[in-house]
Every structure is written in structure tokens, then in C-alpha cells.
Amino acid sequence: MIHVLLDDLAFVRADAVLRPADGSLEPVTPAMRRLDISAGAAFVAQRRVASPLEAGAAVVTGSGDLAAPLVVHVVVQDDRGDAGTDQIRRALMSAWQRAAEWNLAVLAAPLVGAGAGQLGIEEAAALLVDTFGARPGGDAPRELRIVVEREHELDAVRAVVARHG
């Protein structure tokens, strides 16, 4: 089941939020920098990695002060630069796999891969919807809440969900 919400990802109730990140789990967009601020100082310590991750990976950590107790970091940028569509698709599939391993039923996600110089709103939404629909069997995750910050994004993403869902 996929829902589209106009909200602040930091306050959305879910088992975990997806967070686009670079190979060191640093934020890759201004929205994710704001999410990190909301998560507080403890979150910085929780998301440390011993060595950089490659684009396409996904890892789970605590969430600091966010409403959701966990964060699934989706690595969309590494030392080679921004990930392309294939790496973002791989990162999302990794995220669904991590969510299943952690038995997370409800996930909240921004438009992973969207932003300046990356994917458009519709393309990022289609990747979320298509990969969520293609996740391996099992019960988890059973619900995806795509969270957008602007009214025009809400309409565009709902249209993609209607076409692909």
C-alpha cells in the first residue's frame, strides 16, 4: 500500500524513514540536512560508518529525536559522485531488503534521488513505486508513505502512484 503525504518527514509516524545519503551517511540534500537537525546530536553519532559505502547500499541506524524510531540510509552518492537511476534503484531495493530483515512494516520516504542535477519529481516517484512493488515476498514492509514538502509535488506524485500503482 502506498500513500502520499504533504508533511515534514521528521514528524511522520512510521517504523523507519528513508534518508538519502552519501557514502559516509552525510546528507545529500537541504531537506536531509534539515532532517538531521531535527534528529539531534545523538543521530550524528548513530550514523557513523567505519569506511565509506558505495552508492546502491542501504543501512539501518537509530533515528535520534525523529518520530520514527529508525532510519534506513539509502546511499545515492559516493566518492564517484551522484548515483544514476540504476544505483538509486539498487539502493531502494537494498532499503526494502533491510526493512524486511528488521521487520519494519511502515516506511516513510522522501523522493529519493530527486534534486538539482538528479532525477525529476515524477522519475523519483516512479522509482519508489516500481521498486516497492517489486520487492521480494513477505509481509514487510507493507506500507510506504511518500512524503513531499510542496503542494505541486503532492499532485505530481499522486498521479505517478495512480498510474503505476
FENHUVEN-V317290 format. One record per backbone hydrogen bond with DSSP energy under -1.0 kcal/mol. CO is the residue of the C=O (numbers start at 1). NH is the residue of the N-H. If there is no record, write none. Layout:
CO:NH  CO:NH
//
This chain:
1:144  3:146  5:148  8:11  10:67  16:108  17:72  19:74  21:76  22:25  23:53  26:22  29:33  30:34  31:35  32:36  33:37  34:38  35:39  36:40  39:65  41:45  42:46  43:47  45:48  54:57  57:75  59:73  61:71  63:66  69:63  70:17  71:61  72:19  73:59  74:21  75:56  76:83  78:81  81:78  84:88  85:89  86:90  87:91  88:92  89:93  90:94  91:95  92:96  93:97  94:98  95:99  96:100  97:101  98:102  99:104  100:103  105:142  105:143  106:15  106:16  107:145  108:18  109:147  110:112  111:114  113:119  115:118  119:115  120:124  121:125  122:126  123:127  124:128  125:129  126:130  127:131  128:132  129:133  130:134  143:107  144:3  145:109  146:5  148:7  150:154  151:155  152:156  153:157  154:158  155:159  156:160  157:161  158:162  159:163  160:164  161:165
//
